[in-house]
Amino acid sequence: MFGQGIVYDMAFIGYVCIPFVIVLFLIPNKWFNTAMVRIAAQATQFSIVYALCFSMVGEWLFWDEFGVRFNFISVDYLVYRREVTDNILESYPVFWILPILMILTALIFYLMRPSFLKAMAVDERFSTRAKIALCLLLVPVASFFFLDQSQRNQSSNNYVNEIASNGPYQLFAAFRNNTLDFRQFYATADDNILSQTLKQAVFEHDEKPYSHNLYNIARHTQPPAPPKHLNVLLISVESLSAKFLTRFGQQENITPFMDDWFKKGLLFTNFYATGTRTTRGLEAITLSIPPTPGRSIVKRPDNDHMYSLGKVFKDKGYDTAFFYGGRGYFDNMNTFFSGNGYRIVDQTSLSDQEVSFKNAWGVSDEDLYNRAIVEADRVSGLNKPFFFHIMTTSNHRPFTYPEGKIDLVPGEGKNGAGRSGAVKYTDYALGQLIKNAKGKPWFDNTVFVVLADHCSSSAGKVGLPIDKYHIPLFIYCPGQFHPQEIDRLSSQMDLAPTLLSLLDFSYDSLFFGRDILAPDFKPRALIANYQKLGLLTESELVFLSPGKKISLVNRNSKEPTLKKIKKSYPLVQKLVAYYQGADYIIRNRINRWSDSKVALVSPLESTHKGMK
């Protein structure tokens, strides 16, 4: 672990030293030994020490929240400066940390200054400097060609691999590799065989394909009953892990409303998020597609006109809108949803009178729900059904919320309730939503759907930590659906076909998900992080990793361990079919509705024979 860490440390140092090596190589001795250069060099050295101290504290806090070194998330934190800076200022004692780091840096620099000035006094010939510069520059050159992120995965223990890394190196590697080429980095198989495997996995017994072309899963779904044109309020709750509910073992009584409410509708108890970030959850819920490696589709360019849950509702005459408690430009949400047929209502849409509380991440859940009720009243007054997808923010660091609503003090630290308080306020706000909605004429004709975007944490020891993906799904509509618990293993990408089936909608589909309630539903879930792509069954988890690796975790073992497996293992063909198929469909723009005839009847992909 430490040996691997030294390799990454040296690689990072090699990259950082490039400009200094060039300067020391080129600057003449008579300039180098001037007072101005010595002062500038000492100021630079002081800044570097301070930056290293800052990075140390930053990594400590990042690990405390995510259980990993800097990664894609930290890149997002740099890109969306306003939300993240405000969030950090509200979450941590920054104005204590920064001056303490300054004092620490001054002490370190004081101790190293004599050696530093001694080195500055060295007088070297140009030829000597050239040899030294060449040797030093070989380090970053070798790192660029022979070292990447995959080589840190030497252990089956995720924490060991993370500790054996270098945080700043991982940060810049995430900038460089925000997407991964599936066919280059992952195990693949014959496209024709996988295409048939994928179609068998996603088609229901009565669905017929529109096309026999490669990976074209377009088909028409026709239920036997007439459609129910009910309104839908779909609520994605920030970081609502299943473990927060009493039903799944929580004993702090922080979800009293949900504990009672979830007994009055359809509660899916074996339901999983596809990823570890909000954009992954939104992607799976909206597009019903597996999580391909790298960034979520929500954050990628050219992500509009895709077949989505919102498109189905919009084609049925629904007012379709996406509500977000924060600023929707964060994580590219506004661009994604507006490009796929939704109108946008975010924090910037609310007037000052509508906002009773806000923090760095957005307005309180109550404020967002109140605006949704106003919009529902307006649309219903036009005799039009509505489909509102609401994404909340209150259950997020810094865990602040309006005081006096619950019996826990908002905020973190010595006096704040932290995550427990945020969960309890989230529960309270949902209760207020239902209380206020019950007096509306549209309430009895509205389906309420509640699920999480992802769990509150994602780090784990082995592979993809299954318990860190477990979330609740609840569907409620009095008089329409009888209360029951459904224990079928499923994931977020199954929500769209399940909801549409409950409404008895006929529609054209390019969804990877299946109706969980269908008699022929085969339990399974797809879970992933930025690099590992998994297929979960009741007994095991198989997943793909960069370097064309395939791994297995036996869920029935007392202590789950990681095992390398080959392509011949029974589940691997289905696993690869899901992810290779999703990659192919996205790259070839098959799931687009900009030209429905092209998308559904004659896809733009060429006929591939045995492509591997």
N, C-alpha and C positions, 0 to 999 in steps of 0.2 A: 504493500500500500504506500509506504513512504518512498520506496524506490520509484514507483510510477509517478508519485507526486513530484519528485525532484525533476523528472523528465519534463513534465508540463510546466513546472516553475521555470526551468531553464529555457523552455521554448518561449514562454511569455516574456522573460527578461531579454531574450535575444531579439524579439520583435521591438520591445520598448527601446532598446539600446541603438537601434539603427540610426536615428538622426544624430545621436551623440557620437557614435563611431565615425560618422561621416564628417562631423564638425571637427573632431579631434584629429582626424586624418588630414584635413585640408588646411586648417588654420596654422599660419606660420608661428614659430616659437616666439618671435618678438611681439606678436599680438597676444599670444596665449598668456604671457607672463605679465600683462598689464593689469593695473588695479581694476579697471572696468570689467575685464573678463573674469577676474577672480571673484568680484562681487556678484556678477551675473551667474557664475557657476554655483556659488554658494546659495544664492536665492533659488536657483533651479533645484539644487539638491534638497533644500529645505522643503520645497513644494512637493518633490517626489516622496519624501518621507511622510509628509502630511497626507498625501494621496493614498499611500500604502496603509496608514493608520485608519483613514476613512474607509477604505475598501475592507479592512479587517472587521470593523464594526458593522459595515453594510452587509457583509457576508454572514456575520453572526445573526443579525436580525432577520435576514432573508431565510437562513436555514431554520430559524425558530418558527417562521410562518409556513414555509413550504417543504422543509426537510431535504433540500437539495442546494447545490451550488447555484451561482447565477446561470440563468437559462433564458428561454424565449420570454418568460414572464418579465424578467428584468429588462429585456429589450423594450417591451411594451411600456414599462415604467419610465424609461427614458424618453420614449416617443410622446407619450401623453403626459407632458410635464405638469400641467396645471392640476389635474386630478391627483396625480401621484405626489407632487410636492405638498399640496394642501393636506392630503391624507397622512403623509409622513409627519408633517408639523402637528397634526392633531393626535397622532398615535404615539409619538415618541418625544422625549425631552430633548429636542434637537438643540435648543439654545444652551443646554448644559453640556451636551455631547461635544459640540464643535469647539468651545473654548478648552475643554479638558483635553481634546485631541491636540490642540495647539500647544498646550503646556507639555504634553507627552512628546510631541515632535521637537519642541525646543530642547528638551532634555536629551533626547537621542542625538540630535544634531550637535549639541554641545560636546557630547562624548566622542563623536566621530570626526569633529571638525579638525583636530590636529592631524589625523591621518589623511584627511581630505586635502588640507593645504600642502602637506608633504608631497602627495601625489601630483598636485597642481604645479609643484616646483620642478618636476622632472623635465629635462631638456632632451628631446629625442630627435634623431635624424629622420628625414622624410622616408627613407627606405625602411627604417625600423617601424615607423608608424604604419607604413603600407602593409608590412607583414602582419602586424597585430590586427589591423583593421580587417584584412582578408580572413584571418582566423575567426574573428568575432562575427563577421557577417556570414560565415558558413553555418553558424547556429540557426539563425532564422531561415536561411535557405533550406537547410536540411529539414527543419520543422515544417516548412511549407509543403515539401514534396513527400515526406515520409511519416508525418504525424497528423492525426485527425482525432475527432471525438470518439470514434469507435474503439480505439485502442485502450481507452480507459476502462472498458467493460471486461476486466480480468476475473471478476468474482461473480458468484451468483447472488451476492449480498449487495443490494443497491446502495446502501449507505457506505460500504467500503469503496465502491466505484466512485461515489461522489467525493468522499474524503481524499481519494487518490487523484483528484483533479486540481486544477487551479482556477479559482473563481473568475478573475479578469480574463483568462484565456477562454473560459467557457462563455463569457459575455460576448466577446468579439466573434467567437465561433458561431454563436447564435445569430449575430448580425449577418454573418456570411452565409449561413446555411438555414435560412428561414423556410426553405422547402427542400424536400429530398426527392430525388428521382427514384420512383418505385422500382423500375426495372434495373436500375444500376445498383441499388443498395439492398434489395430484398430478394428472397427466394421466389422464383417464378415457375410457371409451368405452361404447357401448351394451351394457347388461347381458345382453340376450338373445343377442347375438352372442358376447360374452365367455364366457358360461356354456357354450355349445357348444364353444368353443375350449378351455376348461379341461377339460371332460370328455374331449375327444379327447386332451389332453395326459396325463391321469392314468390313464385306463382302459387296462388291458391287453386284448389281443385277445379273450380269452375271458370278460371280465368284463361283467356286465349291470347297468345302473343299477336301483336300487329305485324311483327317482322321476325324473320329468322336470321337476320344479320347478327354479326358478332356483338355479344353483350347487350343487345337491344332488349331491355326488359319492359318496353312499353306494352301495356295491355289495358283492357277495359274492365272495370269492376261494375257488376250489375247485381244489386241485392234483390231479393224476392219481394220485399215490402216497399210501399210507397215512402218517399222521403219525409223526414221530419225537419221542417225548416225552423229549427230552434236557434236562438242566439247562443253564442259561445264566448265565455270569458276564460281565456287560457292564461294562467298565472305561472310564470317561471320565477320561483322564489330563490333569491341569492343564497347559495351554499347551504341548502336545507338537507343535510345528511339524514338518512333514516334513523341513525342512532339518537337524534334529538327527540324523537317521539317515544312516548311511554310504551307504545305497542312494540317497539324494537329494543326495549331495555333501559331507556332513560328514566332516572329516578328522582330528578330534581324538580319535577312538576313545572317545567318551563314551556310546555305546550298544552295547557288545559283546554283551549278551544279546539285545536286540531284533534286532540285525543278523543273528544266527544263527537265532533263533526264527522270525522273519518269513519265513524260507525254507521253513518246514515247514507252512504253511497257505495260506489265501487272502489275498494282499496286494493291496489296491486302491491303485494308485499315482497315480491321477488324481482324487483325492477331496478335497472342499473343505468347510470349515466354513461355516455360513450366516451367522455373525456374528463379533463380536469380544469377546464376553463369555461367561462361564460359563453364565449363564441363557439366552443364545441357543442355545448348544450343547445344553443340556438340553431346551429347547423343541423343537428340531428332531428330536433323537433320540427323545424321548418321544411327541410329537404328530404328527410327520411333516407339518409345516406351514411355509409360507414365513415369513420374518421380517418382520412388519408394522411400520410406522414407530413410533418411540417405544420404550417399554420392552417387554421380553419379556413374553409371557403369564405366565411364571412369577412375575413381580413385580406383575401386575395383580390387582385385586379380581375376584371372581366367576370364578375359574379352575378350578373343580372339576367333576367328572363329565364330563370330556372324553374322547372316544375316544382311547385311548393304547395304546402298546406294552404297558404293564403290564396294562391291562384285558384284552387278548387272552390274555396268560398266566394271569391270574387266572381268567378264564372257563374255561380249560383245566384248572383244578385246581392251579395252581402256587402255591407260597408266593412272594409278590411283595414285594420290599423294596428300599428306597433307602438306600444307605450313603454317609455323607459324613464326611470326616476332620475337618471343623470343626464349628461350631455351626450346626445346620440352619435356625435362624431367619434367618441371614444370607441376603440376597437372596430371602427368602420361600420357600425351598426346602421346608421341612417342611410348610408350609401347602399348597403346590402338590401335592407328591407324596402326602401323606396324603389330600387331597381327591380324588385320582385313583386310589385303590385300593392304594397302597403302604403298607407299614408302614415306620417310620423307625428307622434305627440311625445315630446321629451321635456326635460327641465326648462328649456328655453321657451317652451310653449305656454308655460304657466305664468300667470300674472303674479305680482307681489302679494296680492290679496289671497291668492290660492295657496301660497307657500307659508305654512306655519312653522316649519323647521327644515333645515338643510345642513349638510356637512360637506366635506370635500368630495364625497362620492355621489351625492344627489339629494333630492328631496325625500322626506319621510314617506314610508309606504302609505300612510293614511292620506297624505296630500295627493299621491299618485292615484290611489283608489277613488278618492273623491272626484278627481278630474275624469276618471273612466266612467263614473256614474253620470256625470254631467253629459258626457259624450253619448252614453247609452240612452239617456232621456231624449237628447236631440235627434238621434238617428231613429229611435222608436217612434218619435213624433212624426217622422216622415213615412211611417209604415214600411220601414225597411229593416231587415234583420241585420245583425252585426256580428262580426268576428273580431274580437280584440285580443291581441297577444300582449300581455303585460310582463315586463321584466323589472323586478324590484331591486333595491339597493341597500335597504337598512341593515340586513344581516351581513355586514361587511365591515372590516376594520375602517375607521377607528371605533366602531360599535357604539356610536352615539345616536340618540333618539330623543324625542320630546320627553321632558321630565313630567312626572305626575301621572303617567299613563299606566305604569306597572310598578311593582314593589321592589324593583332592582335599580340601582344607580347606573346611569349610562356612562360609558367610557371604559378605558383600560386602566391598568395600574393598581396601586394600593387601594384606592377607594371605589374604583369602577367595577361593574359586574362583568365586563368583557363580553365574550361570545354568548354566555348564558343569557345576559340581559338583552342582547340583540335578537336572539332566538325568541325570547319571551315577548319582546315588543313586536316582532314579526307575526307571532301567533295572535297577539292582541289586535293588530291592524287587520288581519284577515277576519277576525270576529266582527270588527266594526264594519268591514265591507259587507258582510252578509247581513248584519243588522240593518244597515242603511238600504241595502238592495231589496230587502223583503217588503218594504213599503212601496215598491215601484210596480207599475202594471206589467212590466216585462219580466219580472222575477220568475214567475212560474213557467215561462217559456225559454228559460236560459240554462244552459249547461255550464257548470263551473268545473274547470280542470285545474288542479294544483299539482305541480311537481317541481323538483329542483333543477337548476342548471348544471350543478355538479356538487360534490361533497365539500365539506369545509377544509379538508386537507387531502393530499394525494400521495404523500410519501409513504413508503413501506419497505420492508426488508427484502422481499423476494419478488422478482418479476413485476407484474402489475398487481398491486395489493387489492384484492377483490373487495374487501370491506370498505375501501376508500372510494368505491363507485356506487355503493348501495344507496338508493334514494327512494322516497315514496312517490307513488302516482295515485291521485284521487280524482274520481269523476263523480259529480253530484248534480242531480236534477230530480227534485221531488216529483213523484207521479210518473216518471219515465223509466228510471232504473232502480231495481230493487237492491237494497244494501246486501253486499256480500264481499268476502275477501277472495282475491284471485292470487294463487301462489305460483303461477307459471313464470318461469325464468324468461325475462324479456328486457328490452332496453328502450332508450328514448326514441330511437328511429322507428319503433313499433307504435308510437302514439298516434301519428297521423292516420294510418289505415284503421286503427282501432276506433278512434273517434268518428271517422267518416262512416265506418260500419255501424256504429251505434245510431247514427243519424240516417242510416239507410240511403246514403248518397250513391248515385251512379256517377262514375267519373273515369277519365283517362288517367292512368297511373304510370309513373316511372320511379315509384318508391321501392327502396330495398326492404322496408319493414313489412310486417305481416299483422293481420288482425289477431291480437292476443286471445280473443274470445272465440275464434274460429275453431271448429271441432278438429281440423287437421293441423292446427298450429304446432310447430315443433319447437319446444323450449330451447332457447339459446340467447346469448347476449353478446354484443360486440363492444369491447372496451379497449381503450388505447391511451397512450400519452403521445408526446411529440414524435417518438421514434418507435416504440413498441406497439404492435398492432395485434390485438387479441381476439380470440373466439372462446367464449365461456360456455361450458355446459354444467350440468348438475354435479358431475364428478371430476371434471378437469378443466384446466385453462391451457390452451395452446396459443403461442404468439410468435410473430415474426419480429426480427431485429435487424438493423443494418449489419452488413457483412454477410448477408444471406443466411443468417442463423435462424433456426427454428427451435423453440423451447417448449417444455411441458411442465406444468405444476399440477400435481395430484391433490385435489381438494379434500380427499378422504384421509390424507395423512395427518397425524397429530401435529407434526411440524412440517408444513409444506416446504418442499425443496425443489430446486430448479434442475431440470434434466434436459440435455440436448437430445433432439430426435431428428429423424430423417424424413424426407418427403413421402416415404412409403407409409408413414403412420396414418391410421384411418381418418383422423379429422383434418389432416393437413390440406387435402385437396379442396375441401369446403372453405377452410380458412383462407387459402390463397385466392380462391374464386371470388370471395367477397371483396378483398382489397385490390387485387389486380383488376377485377371488373370495375370497381369504383374509380380507380385511377384511369382506366381506359375511357370510361364514360365521360369523366370530367375533361380529359385531354382532347377528346374528339367532339365535345360539346353536344353529346347526344341528349342530355336532359334539359334542352332549351325549348321554349315555346315562342321564340321570335318568329319561327315559321313552323306551325304545328304539323303541316303535311310532311315537312322534312324530318321533324323530330319523331313523328309517330309512325310514318309509313316507309319513308326511304331515307334512313339516317345517312349523315354525311361521311360516316366511316367507310374506308375502303375494305374490300374483302381480304382478310389476312389468312394465310394458310400456314398453320403451325408456327406462328410467331412466338418466340420464346424470349 
